[in-house]
Amino acid sequence: MNAPTAANRYDRVAQASAAEVISGYSTSFGWASRLLAEPVRSDVRSIYALVRVADEIVDDPDPVLTPALRAAQLDGLEAETMKALECARSTNLVVHAFASVARRCGIGTGLVQPFFASMRADLSQSSHDSQSLSEYVYGSAEVVGLMCLKVFTAGDPGSFERLAPAARSLGAAFQKVNFLRDLADDHDLLGRTYFPGLDPATFSDTHRDALLDDIDADLAVAATAIHRLPSSSRRAVHAAHGLFAALSRRLRQTPAAQIRQARVRVPDTEKALILLRALTGRAA
């Protein structure tokens, strides 16, 4: 066996760094990603690591991070990412891991730029109308779903085009579920309200159900395409869909006043059961 080249070694270190970023966060993605086959698992983790770093720039509550400093850091991260997409190398290990996957799987600036635009919106926009929310969700979540789909369907542009609407719906559902269960923290800690016209002080069960009806419609669209995914990703996406569907059900069962005060979670025992069902191919 040939010894690894210096470039391959650097790629592996960058990939390991991205995996370490992901392991530092307890999320539904972390649970579901375990069901991805390699090399898809590492590639998707490399995508999510960059997403997580950008999220931290805009969401870290540390008061030392002024809006100007956050904007400068985000601009720097975007510039470094764009440069790495061109030259295939970065001294930022997370950026390098992302760019390596992006160049190999055809993730271009058309997906990367909307993501950073949505992250930048969080630095200056505290509320949304229907149009700005649609643009925000596209950039912050739908394009991430499309990036992952690029990995899942590498080398098959026809499959990517056919599955893209479902990938966007799944990303949108994930994001809107997070908006709903993070309603208190987003408003109280970050000063943001994502859903148009929603006043957290008067948030009601009627509001909750209307939002969840929209989320469940996105989940239903996404569910129609899971069986068409390659075997390397099908079980993981099934698990992720199941985890967020469970969150949606729990949110619907939780009084709006309680959602306003505390973050709703799926217990680990239920998560484990959802993963088992995905692993064995059984419906939830």
C-alpha contacts under 8 A as a table, 3 or more apart, distances in Angstrom:
res1	aa1	res2	aa2	distance
4	P	8	N	6.01
4	P	9	R	6.32
5	T	8	N	5.17
5	T	9	R	6.20
6	A	9	R	5.04
6	A	10	Y	6.20
7	A	10	Y	5.11
7	A	11	D	6.22
8	N	11	D	5.00
8	N	12	R	6.25
9	R	12	R	5.14
9	R	13	V	6.26
10	Y	13	V	5.08
10	Y	14	A	6.11
11	D	14	A	5.11
11	D	15	Q	6.10
11	D	96	H	7.55
11	D	97	A	6.67
11	D	100	S	7.75
12	R	15	Q	4.97
12	R	16	A	6.09
13	V	16	A	5.04
13	V	17	S	6.15
13	V	93	L	7.60
14	A	17	S	5.02
14	A	18	A	6.34
14	A	93	L	4.58
14	A	94	V	6.10
14	A	96	H	6.33
14	A	97	A	5.15
15	Q	18	A	5.16
15	Q	19	A	6.35
15	Q	42	S	6.87
15	Q	46	S	6.38
15	Q	93	L	7.72
15	Q	94	V	7.48
15	Q	97	A	5.27
16	A	19	A	5.03
16	A	20	E	6.21
17	S	20	E	5.02
17	S	21	V	6.40
17	S	93	L	6.53
17	S	94	V	6.46
18	A	21	V	5.14
18	A	22	I	6.52
18	A	45	R	6.41
18	A	46	S	5.22
18	A	49	A	5.20
18	A	50	L	7.77
18	A	93	L	7.46
18	A	94	V	5.35
18	A	97	A	6.79
19	A	22	I	5.16
19	A	23	S	6.20
19	A	42	S	7.23
19	A	45	R	5.92
19	A	46	S	6.90
19	A	49	A	7.23
20	E	23	S	5.04
20	E	24	G	6.39
21	V	24	G	5.42
21	V	25	Y	7.38
21	V	49	A	5.85
21	V	52	R	7.80
22	I	25	Y	5.70
22	I	30	G	6.93
22	I	45	R	6.78
22	I	48	Y	7.28
22	I	49	A	5.94
22	I	52	R	7.78
23	S	26	S	7.16
23	S	30	G	7.11
25	Y	30	G	7.61
26	S	30	G	6.47
27	T	30	G	5.20
27	T	31	W	6.77
28	S	31	W	5.18
28	S	32	A	6.28
28	S	240	A	6.76
28	S	243	L	6.72
28	S	244	F	7.94
29	F	32	A	5.17
29	F	33	S	5.81
29	F	240	A	6.68
30	G	33	S	5.34
30	G	34	R	6.91
31	W	34	R	5.97
31	W	271	K	7.96
31	W	275	L	7.84
32	A	35	L	5.82
32	A	36	L	7.63
32	A	236	A	5.09
32	A	237	V	7.19
32	A	239	A	5.60
32	A	240	A	5.41
32	A	275	L	7.06
33	S	36	L	5.38
33	S	41	R	6.32
33	S	45	R	7.81
33	S	236	A	5.90
34	R	41	R	7.27
34	R	236	A	7.25
35	L	41	R	7.90
35	L	233	S	7.49
35	L	235	R	6.16
35	L	236	A	4.76
35	L	279	L	7.32
36	L	40	V	6.22
36	L	41	R	4.87
36	L	232	S	5.84
36	L	233	S	5.20
36	L	234	R	7.92
36	L	235	R	7.17
36	L	236	A	5.44
37	A	40	V	5.68
37	A	41	R	5.67
37	A	232	S	4.89
37	A	233	S	6.72
38	E	41	R	5.12
38	E	42	S	6.51
38	E	232	S	7.62
39	P	42	S	5.55
39	P	43	D	6.28
40	V	43	D	5.04
40	V	44	V	6.05
40	V	151	V	6.57
40	V	152	F	6.84
40	V	232	S	7.01
40	V	233	S	7.37
41	R	44	V	5.34
41	R	45	R	6.18
42	S	45	R	5.06
42	S	46	S	6.15
43	D	46	S	5.09
43	D	47	I	6.54
43	D	98	F	7.80
43	D	101	V	5.94
43	D	151	V	7.05
44	V	47	I	5.07
44	V	48	Y	6.29
44	V	148	C	6.09
44	V	151	V	7.19
45	R	48	Y	5.06
45	R	49	A	5.97
46	S	49	A	5.22
46	S	50	L	6.77
46	S	94	V	7.00
46	S	97	A	5.54
46	S	98	F	5.08
46	S	101	V	7.33
47	I	50	L	5.65
47	I	51	V	6.57
47	I	97	A	7.89
47	I	98	F	5.34
47	I	101	V	7.68
47	I	144	V	7.94
47	I	147	M	7.60
47	I	148	C	7.56
48	Y	51	V	4.84
48	Y	52	R	5.98
49	A	52	R	5.03
49	A	53	V	6.25
49	A	94	V	6.48
49	A	98	F	7.84
50	L	53	V	5.18
50	L	54	A	6.32
50	L	94	V	6.03
50	L	95	V	6.42
50	L	98	F	6.62
51	V	54	A	5.26
51	V	55	D	6.15
52	R	55	D	4.93
52	R	56	E	6.17
53	V	56	E	5.13
53	V	57	I	6.43
54	A	57	I	5.17
54	A	58	V	6.73
54	A	74	L	6.73
54	A	77	L	7.66
54	A	116	F	7.97
54	A	119	M	7.01
55	D	58	V	5.47
55	D	59	D	5.85
55	D	60	D	8.00
55	D	119	M	7.10
56	E	59	D	5.03
56	E	60	D	5.19
57	I	60	D	6.10
57	I	70	R	5.89
57	I	73	Q	7.03
57	I	74	L	6.65
58	V	70	R	6.32
58	V	74	L	7.95
58	V	119	M	6.89
58	V	120	R	7.80
58	V	122	D	6.57
58	V	123	L	6.41
59	D	190	L	7.17
60	D	65	L	7.88
61	P	65	L	7.83
61	P	189	L	7.24
61	P	190	L	7.32
62	D	65	L	5.80
63	P	66	T	6.50
65	L	68	A	7.99
65	L	69	L	5.83
65	L	70	R	6.06
66	T	69	L	5.13
66	T	70	R	6.15
67	P	70	R	5.08
67	P	71	A	6.06
67	P	123	L	6.49
68	A	71	A	5.10
68	A	72	A	6.17
69	L	72	A	5.05
69	L	73	Q	6.14
70	R	73	Q	5.09
70	R	74	L	6.09
70	R	123	L	7.68
71	A	74	L	5.11
71	A	75	D	6.01
71	A	120	R	7.17
71	A	123	L	7.15
72	A	75	D	5.08
72	A	76	G	6.09
73	Q	76	G	5.03
73	Q	77	L	6.16
74	L	77	L	5.04
74	L	78	E	6.15
74	L	116	F	7.84
74	L	120	R	7.37
75	D	78	E	5.18
75	D	79	A	6.08
76	G	79	A	5.10
76	G	80	E	6.07
77	L	80	E	5.16
77	L	81	T	6.09
77	L	95	V	8.00
78	E	81	T	5.02
78	E	82	M	6.14
78	E	116	F	6.75
79	A	82	M	5.18
79	A	83	K	6.12
80	E	83	K	5.08
80	E	84	A	6.11
80	E	90	S	7.17
80	E	92	N	7.99
80	E	95	V	7.23
81	T	84	A	5.09
81	T	85	L	6.26
81	T	90	S	7.97
81	T	95	V	5.76
81	T	96	H	7.90
81	T	99	A	6.90
82	M	85	L	5.13
82	M	86	E	6.65
82	M	109	T	7.39
83	K	86	E	5.26
83	K	87	C	6.24
83	K	88	A	7.99
83	K	90	S	7.91
84	A	87	C	5.12
84	A	88	A	4.92
84	A	89	R	5.11
84	A	90	S	5.60
84	A	95	V	7.22
84	A	96	H	6.63
84	A	99	A	5.77
85	L	88	A	5.66
85	L	89	R	7.86
85	L	99	A	5.29
85	L	100	S	7.84
85	L	102	A	7.22
85	L	103	R	6.45
85	L	108	G	7.69
88	A	96	H	7.31
88	A	99	A	6.39
88	A	100	S	6.38
88	A	103	R	7.49
89	R	96	H	5.64
89	R	99	A	7.51
89	R	100	S	7.82
90	S	93	L	6.71
90	S	95	V	6.35
90	S	96	H	4.85
91	T	95	V	7.96
91	T	96	H	7.06
92	N	95	V	5.32
92	N	96	H	6.06
93	L	96	H	4.96
93	L	97	A	6.14
94	V	97	A	5.17
94	V	98	F	6.27
95	V	98	F	5.10
95	V	99	A	6.03
96	H	99	A	5.15
96	H	100	S	6.06
97	A	100	S	5.26
97	A	101	V	6.54
98	F	101	V	5.33
98	F	102	A	6.07
99	A	102	A	4.84
99	A	103	R	5.95
100	S	103	R	5.50
100	S	104	R	6.33
101	V	104	R	5.21
101	V	105	C	5.97
101	V	107	I	7.84
101	V	151	V	7.90
102	A	105	C	5.29
102	A	106	G	5.65
102	A	107	I	4.43
102	A	108	G	6.79
103	R	106	G	5.47
103	R	107	I	6.34
103	R	108	G	7.53
104	R	107	I	7.93
105	C	150	K	5.89
105	C	151	V	5.78
105	C	154	A	5.59
105	C	155	G	7.62
106	G	150	K	6.81
106	G	154	A	7.97
107	I	110	G	7.92
107	I	111	L	6.70
107	I	112	V	7.67
107	I	147	M	6.17
107	I	150	K	6.77
108	G	111	L	5.88
108	G	112	V	6.48
109	T	112	V	4.72
109	T	113	Q	5.54
110	G	113	Q	5.98
110	G	114	P	7.07
111	L	114	P	5.90
111	L	115	F	6.74
111	L	139	G	7.83
111	L	143	V	5.65
111	L	144	V	7.88
111	L	146	L	7.81
111	L	147	M	7.26
112	V	115	F	5.30
112	V	116	F	6.62
112	V	143	V	7.70
113	Q	116	F	5.31
113	Q	117	A	6.17
114	P	117	A	4.90
114	P	118	S	6.29
114	P	138	Y	7.55
114	P	139	G	4.53
114	P	140	S	7.54
114	P	143	V	7.51
115	F	118	S	5.35
115	F	119	M	6.41
115	F	138	Y	7.91
115	F	139	G	4.20
115	F	140	S	5.13
115	F	141	A	7.77
115	F	143	V	6.79
115	F	144	V	7.72
116	F	119	M	4.93
116	F	120	R	6.04
116	F	139	G	7.31
116	F	140	S	7.81
117	A	120	R	5.05
117	A	121	A	6.27
117	A	139	G	6.81
118	S	121	A	4.99
118	S	122	D	6.77
118	S	135	E	7.59
118	S	136	Y	5.07
118	S	137	V	7.67
118	S	139	G	5.25
118	S	140	S	5.49
119	M	122	D	5.46
119	M	123	L	7.35
119	M	140	S	6.81
120	R	123	L	5.44
120	R	124	S	7.22
121	A	124	S	5.47
121	A	125	Q	5.49
121	A	136	Y	7.64
122	D	125	Q	5.56
122	D	126	S	7.09
125	Q	128	H	7.45
125	Q	192	R	7.59
126	S	191	G	6.17
126	S	192	R	4.38
126	S	193	T	6.12
126	S	194	Y	7.59
127	S	192	R	5.94
127	S	193	T	5.02
127	S	194	Y	5.55
127	S	195	F	7.51
127	S	196	P	7.04
128	H	131	Q	7.73
128	H	132	S	5.56
128	H	133	L	5.45
128	H	193	T	7.32
128	H	194	Y	5.72
128	H	195	F	6.57
128	H	196	P	5.36
129	D	132	S	5.46
129	D	133	L	5.99
129	D	195	F	7.64
129	D	196	P	4.92
129	D	197	G	7.57
130	S	133	L	5.23
130	S	134	S	6.15
130	S	196	P	6.18
131	Q	134	S	5.18
131	Q	135	E	6.34
132	S	135	E	5.05
132	S	136	Y	5.98
133	L	136	Y	4.90
133	L	137	V	6.02
133	L	194	Y	6.87
133	L	195	F	7.32
133	L	196	P	7.64
134	S	137	V	5.28
134	S	138	Y	6.14
135	E	138	Y	5.14
135	E	139	G	6.29
136	Y	139	G	5.29
136	Y	140	S	5.91
137	V	140	S	5.16
137	V	141	A	5.48
137	V	142	E	6.44
137	V	172	A	6.13
137	V	175	Q	6.90
138	Y	141	A	5.68
138	Y	142	E	4.59
138	Y	143	V	6.04
138	Y	168	R	7.67
138	Y	172	A	7.19
139	G	142	E	6.23
139	G	143	V	5.64
139	G	144	V	7.77
140	S	143	V	6.80
140	S	144	V	6.99
140	S	175	Q	7.89
141	A	144	V	5.11
141	A	145	G	6.40
141	A	168	R	7.70
141	A	171	G	4.91
141	A	172	A	5.88
141	A	174	F	7.59
141	A	175	Q	6.09
142	E	145	G	5.08
142	E	146	L	6.33
142	E	167	A	7.03
142	E	168	R	4.41
142	E	169	S	7.08
142	E	170	L	7.54
142	E	171	G	4.62
142	E	172	A	5.66
143	V	146	L	4.80
143	V	147	M	6.06
143	V	168	R	7.02
143	V	171	G	7.74
144	V	147	M	4.94
144	V	148	C	6.28
144	V	171	G	7.03
145	G	148	C	5.18
145	G	149	L	6.16
145	G	167	A	5.25
145	G	168	R	5.90
145	G	170	L	7.19
145	G	171	G	5.27
146	L	149	L	4.86
146	L	150	K	6.19
146	L	164	A	6.39
146	L	167	A	6.02
146	L	168	R	6.58
147	M	150	K	5.10
147	M	151	V	6.72
148	C	151	V	5.12
148	C	152	F	6.25
149	L	152	F	4.80
149	L	153	T	5.97
149	L	160	F	6.54
149	L	163	L	7.84
149	L	164	A	7.32
149	L	167	A	6.94
150	K	153	T	5.38
150	K	154	A	5.63
150	K	160	F	6.61
151	V	154	A	5.19
152	F	229	L	7.39
152	F	230	P	6.72
152	F	232	S	7.41
152	F	233	S	6.30
153	T	156	D	5.45
153	T	157	P	7.16
153	T	159	S	6.41
153	T	160	F	5.95
153	T	229	L	7.87
153	T	230	P	7.20
154	A	157	P	7.46
156	D	159	S	5.58
156	D	160	F	6.59
157	P	160	F	4.96
157	P	161	E	6.28
158	G	161	E	5.30
158	G	162	R	6.35
159	S	162	R	5.11
159	S	163	L	6.05
160	F	163	L	5.28
160	F	164	A	5.73
161	E	164	A	5.26
161	E	165	P	7.95
162	R	165	P	7.29
163	L	166	A	5.55
163	L	167	A	6.30
163	L	225	A	6.62
164	A	167	A	5.00
164	A	168	R	6.17
165	P	168	R	5.16
165	P	169	S	6.26
166	A	169	S	4.99
166	A	170	L	6.16
166	A	221	V	5.91
166	A	222	A	4.43
166	A	223	A	7.72
166	A	224	T	7.64
166	A	225	A	6.27
167	A	170	L	5.16
167	A	171	G	6.22
167	A	222	A	6.50
168	R	171	G	5.14
168	R	172	A	6.11
169	S	172	A	5.07
169	S	173	A	6.12
169	S	218	D	4.96
169	S	219	L	6.77
169	S	221	V	6.50
169	S	222	A	5.74
170	L	173	A	5.10
170	L	174	F	6.21
170	L	218	D	6.28
170	L	219	L	5.93
170	L	221	V	7.78
170	L	222	A	5.25
170	L	241	H	7.54
171	G	174	F	5.16
171	G	175	Q	6.26
172	A	175	Q	5.18
172	A	176	K	6.14
172	A	215	I	7.88
172	A	218	D	7.06
173	A	176	K	5.23
173	A	177	V	6.05
173	A	215	I	5.12
173	A	216	D	7.46
173	A	218	D	5.57
173	A	219	L	6.10
174	F	177	V	5.30
174	F	178	N	6.35
174	F	244	F	6.64
175	Q	178	N	5.14
175	Q	179	F	6.24
176	K	179	F	4.86
176	K	180	L	6.22
176	K	215	I	6.66
177	V	180	L	5.17
177	V	181	R	6.25
177	V	212	L	7.94
177	V	215	I	6.97
177	V	244	F	7.35
177	V	247	L	7.48
177	V	248	S	6.78
178	N	181	R	5.27
178	N	182	D	5.76
179	F	182	D	5.24
179	F	183	L	5.86
179	F	186	D	7.78
179	F	194	Y	6.86
179	F	195	F	7.95
180	L	183	L	5.17
180	L	259	I	7.81
181	R	184	A	7.78
181	R	251	L	7.35
181	R	259	I	6.37
181	R	262	A	7.95
181	R	263	R	5.42
181	R	264	V	5.82
182	D	185	D	5.45
182	D	186	D	5.87
182	D	263	R	6.04
183	L	186	D	5.37
183	L	187	H	6.19
183	L	193	T	7.43
183	L	200	P	7.40
183	L	259	I	7.21
183	L	260	R	6.07
184	A	187	H	5.36
184	A	188	D	5.80
184	A	189	L	7.86
184	A	200	P	7.63
184	A	259	I	7.43
184	A	260	R	5.10
184	A	261	Q	5.83
184	A	262	A	6.89
184	A	263	R	7.70
185	D	188	D	5.18
185	D	189	L	5.15
185	D	190	L	6.71
186	D	189	L	5.82
186	D	190	L	4.97
186	D	191	G	6.08
186	D	192	R	5.23
186	D	193	T	6.59
187	H	190	L	5.75
187	H	191	G	4.53
187	H	192	R	4.82
187	H	193	T	5.75
187	H	200	P	7.60
188	D	191	G	5.75
188	D	192	R	7.91
193	T	196	P	7.68
193	T	198	L	7.22
193	T	199	D	7.93
195	F	198	L	5.69
198	L	202	T	7.97
198	L	203	F	6.88
199	D	202	T	5.55
199	D	203	F	6.04
200	P	203	F	4.91
200	P	260	R	6.72
203	F	207	H	6.29
203	F	208	R	7.51
203	F	256	A	6.29
203	F	257	A	7.12
203	F	260	R	7.51
204	S	207	H	5.16
204	S	208	R	6.28
204	S	255	P	8.00
204	S	256	A	5.23
204	S	257	A	7.08
205	D	208	R	4.86
205	D	209	D	6.12
205	D	255	P	6.34
205	D	256	A	5.07
206	T	209	D	5.24
206	T	210	A	6.27
207	H	210	A	5.25
207	H	211	L	6.31
208	R	211	L	5.32
208	R	212	L	6.16
208	R	252	R	7.04
208	R	256	A	6.42
209	D	212	L	4.98
209	D	213	D	5.98
209	D	252	R	6.54
210	A	213	D	5.15
210	A	214	D	6.59
211	L	214	D	5.31
211	L	215	I	6.36
212	L	215	I	4.81
212	L	216	D	5.89
212	L	248	S	6.70
212	L	252	R	7.09
213	D	216	D	5.16
213	D	217	A	6.19
214	D	217	A	5.15
214	D	218	D	6.53
215	I	218	D	5.19
215	I	219	L	6.31
215	I	248	S	7.74
216	D	219	L	4.89
216	D	220	A	6.06
216	D	245	A	7.58
216	D	248	S	7.44
217	A	220	A	5.06
217	A	221	V	6.42
218	D	221	V	5.22
218	D	222	A	6.29
219	L	222	A	5.05
219	L	223	A	6.10
219	L	241	H	7.24
219	L	245	A	7.24
220	A	223	A	5.12
220	A	224	T	6.72
221	V	224	T	5.61
221	V	225	A	7.54
222	A	225	A	5.81
222	A	226	I	6.86
223	A	226	I	5.54
223	A	241	H	7.53
224	T	227	H	7.34
225	A	228	R	5.40
225	A	229	L	7.05
226	I	229	L	5.52
226	I	234	R	6.19
226	I	237	V	6.92
226	I	238	H	6.52
227	H	234	R	6.68
228	R	234	R	7.83
229	L	233	S	6.54
229	L	234	R	5.26
230	P	233	S	5.80
230	P	234	R	5.90
231	S	234	R	5.11
231	S	235	R	7.20
232	S	235	R	7.61
233	S	236	A	5.46
233	S	237	V	6.24
234	R	237	V	5.37
234	R	238	H	6.10
235	R	238	H	5.01
235	R	239	A	6.14
235	R	278	A	5.25
235	R	279	L	5.97
235	R	281	G	7.30
236	A	239	A	5.02
236	A	240	A	6.16
236	A	278	A	7.16
237	V	240	A	4.98
237	V	241	H	5.98
238	H	241	H	5.15
238	H	242	G	6.11
238	H	278	A	5.83
239	A	242	G	4.95
239	A	243	L	6.13
239	A	274	I	6.16
239	A	275	L	5.46
239	A	277	R	7.81
239	A	278	A	5.27
240	A	243	L	5.11
240	A	244	F	6.35
241	H	244	F	5.38
241	H	245	A	6.03
242	G	245	A	5.01
242	G	246	A	6.08
242	G	274	I	6.26
242	G	284	A	6.92
243	L	246	A	5.13
243	L	247	L	6.33
243	L	266	V	7.63
243	L	271	K	6.53
243	L	274	I	6.73
244	F	247	L	4.81
244	F	248	S	6.12
245	A	248	S	4.97
245	A	249	R	6.29
246	A	249	R	5.09
246	A	250	R	6.22
246	A	266	V	6.92
247	L	250	R	5.09
247	L	251	L	6.06
247	L	264	V	7.54
247	L	265	R	6.72
247	L	266	V	6.09
248	S	251	L	5.13
248	S	252	R	6.23
249	R	252	R	5.14
249	R	253	Q	6.37
250	R	253	Q	5.05
250	R	254	T	6.23
250	R	264	V	7.30
250	R	265	R	7.85
250	R	266	V	7.56
251	L	254	T	5.04
251	L	255	P	7.94
251	L	259	I	7.45
251	L	264	V	6.69
252	R	255	P	7.66
254	T	258	Q	6.57
254	T	259	I	6.66
255	P	258	Q	5.33
255	P	259	I	6.51
256	A	259	I	5.04
256	A	260	R	6.24
257	A	260	R	5.10
257	A	261	Q	6.64
258	Q	261	Q	5.11
258	Q	262	A	6.07
259	I	262	A	5.49
259	I	263	R	6.40
259	I	264	V	6.79
266	V	270	E	6.52
266	V	271	K	6.59
267	P	270	E	5.39
267	P	271	K	6.35
268	D	271	K	4.89
268	D	272	A	6.09
269	T	272	A	5.14
269	T	273	L	6.40
270	E	273	L	5.07
270	E	274	I	6.26
271	K	274	I	5.11
271	K	275	L	6.24
272	A	275	L	5.10
272	A	276	L	6.17
273	L	276	L	5.00
273	L	277	R	6.21
274	I	277	R	5.15
274	I	278	A	6.28
274	I	284	A	6.80
275	L	278	A	5.06
275	L	279	L	6.01
276	L	279	L	4.94
276	L	280	T	6.14
277	R	280	T	5.25
277	R	281	G	5.86
277	R	282	R	4.87
277	R	283	A	6.46
277	R	284	A	6.47
278	A	281	G	5.02
278	A	282	R	6.20
278	A	283	A	7.42
279	L	282	R	7.82
